[in-house]
Amino acid sequence: SDQQQDRSRMAGAYDKVGGAVTLNSGTIPGLIKTTVEFGIMTAVAYFTESGPLKHFAAEDYKMFCLGCVSYFFVAYWFVMRQGTTKAALNPPEVVNSTDPGIVAKMKNIDRTVGNMLEQMPIFFLVLVPYALWVNPIRAGYLVFAYVALTILYPFLYDMGAPILFASTFPRYFIAYYMAGALMLTSLRT
């Protein structure tokens, strides 16, 4: 059947041990991907950021603050989209439906929030010190770019990979860039 063929193709991505399917760990590929992307974006930061860690005037934080508010707004929009869909607009029989169309829409809603929440701590971990001590004006523009790319996620989700990567990969690169800039500026201090 088609379903068995699909499973067979998917199983090709795993090692078979004694006829049983075993899971391959993404630890090493993940480390390689992170190292390469961090290295590339650190090289970009090397040529676009200069000097040691520094202090900035309050007015330099205008774009950064507005960008953070826009992120806050979009984050709550996504969470409220999830909450109202599940708790306010639909009865349990719809929310828990096994209808493929409804399941797909619910997965889009859940993964949109999940992706945002998974990336949020990583993003803010590098954004805040980058804005405070490296480049608050550029940080503001990077937040707005990050927010715009985040908004794309629910619209691209149903298209799957590689189209969905148009939302996710640039956001990774923004975080890697700021992390690389933080490292370099710290070393120059």
Solvent accessible surface area in square Angstrom, and as a share of the most:
residue,aa,sasa,rsa
1,S,95,0.61
2,D,111,0.58
3,Q,115,0.51
4,Q,118,0.52
5,Q,107,0.47
6,D,62,0.32
7,R,143,0.52
8,S,73,0.47
9,R,165,0.60
10,M,126,0.56
11,A,15,0.12
12,G,66,0.63
13,A,76,0.59
14,Y,82,0.31
15,D,81,0.42
16,K,130,0.55
17,V,94,0.54
18,G,87,0.84
19,G,72,0.69
20,A,57,0.44
21,V,83,0.48
22,T,52,0.30
23,L,148,0.74
24,N,72,0.37
25,S,81,0.52
26,G,51,0.49
27,T,96,0.56
28,I,107,0.54
29,P,78,0.49
30,G,34,0.33
31,L,109,0.54
32,I,99,0.50
33,K,79,0.33
34,T,63,0.36
35,T,82,0.47
36,V,79,0.45
37,E,17,0.08
38,F,58,0.24
39,G,37,0.36
40,I,100,0.51
41,M,33,0.15
42,T,15,0.09
43,A,50,0.39
44,V,63,0.36
45,A,0,0.00
46,Y,120,0.46
47,F,165,0.69
48,T,65,0.38
49,E,11,0.05
50,S,86,0.55
51,G,28,0.27
52,P,62,0.39
53,L,59,0.30
54,K,79,0.34
55,H,166,0.74
56,F,56,0.23
57,A,50,0.38
58,A,87,0.67
59,E,132,0.59
60,D,37,0.19
61,Y,37,0.14
62,K,137,0.58
63,M,53,0.24
64,F,23,0.10
65,C,70,0.42
66,L,89,0.44
67,G,0,0.00
68,C,31,0.19
69,V,94,0.54
70,S,25,0.16
71,Y,9,0.03
72,F,124,0.52
73,F,136,0.57
74,V,11,0.06
75,A,11,0.08
76,Y,111,0.42
77,W,105,0.37
78,F,2,0.01
79,V,52,0.30
80,M,100,0.45
81,R,68,0.25
82,Q,39,0.17
83,G,35,0.34
84,T,55,0.32
85,T,22,0.13
86,K,74,0.31
87,A,92,0.71
88,A,74,0.57
89,L,131,0.65
90,N,48,0.24
91,P,60,0.37
92,P,95,0.59
93,E,125,0.56
94,V,49,0.28
95,V,29,0.17
96,N,111,0.57
97,S,27,0.18
98,T,123,0.72
99,D,70,0.36
100,P,108,0.68
101,G,38,0.37
102,I,51,0.26
103,V,69,0.39
104,A,50,0.39
105,K,137,0.58
106,M,22,0.10
107,K,114,0.48
108,N,8,0.04
109,I,15,0.07
110,D,49,0.25
111,R,74,0.27
112,T,1,0.01
113,V,8,0.05
114,G,18,0.17
115,N,10,0.05
116,M,3,0.01
117,L,91,0.45
118,E,87,0.39
119,Q,32,0.14
120,M,48,0.21
121,P,86,0.54
122,I,95,0.48
123,F,1,0.00
124,F,54,0.23
125,L,133,0.66
126,V,19,0.11
127,L,0,0.00
128,V,61,0.35
129,P,31,0.19
130,Y,0,0.00
131,A,0,0.00
132,L,70,0.35
133,W,103,0.36
134,V,7,0.04
135,N,32,0.16
136,P,2,0.01
137,I,85,0.43
138,R,82,0.30
139,A,0,0.00
140,G,0,0.00
141,Y,127,0.48
142,L,30,0.15
143,V,0,0.00
144,F,74,0.31
145,A,41,0.32
146,Y,4,0.02
147,V,8,0.05
148,A,57,0.44
149,L,33,0.16
150,T,4,0.02
151,I,52,0.27
152,L,72,0.36
153,Y,8,0.03
154,P,15,0.10
155,F,131,0.55
156,L,25,0.12
157,Y,40,0.15
158,D,103,0.53
159,M,120,0.54
160,G,26,0.25
161,A,67,0.52
162,P,99,0.62
163,I,84,0.43
164,L,24,0.12
165,F,83,0.35
166,A,55,0.42
167,S,0,0.00
168,T,8,0.05
169,F,58,0.24
170,P,43,0.27
171,R,3,0.01
172,Y,56,0.21
173,F,69,0.29
174,I,18,0.09
175,A,13,0.10
176,Y,39,0.15
177,Y,15,0.06
178,M,0,0.00
179,A,24,0.19
180,G,0,0.00
181,A,0,0.00
182,L,29,0.15
183,M,79,0.35
184,L,25,0.12
185,T,0,0.00
186,S,53,0.34
187,L,137,0.68
188,R,84,0.31
189,T,105,0.61
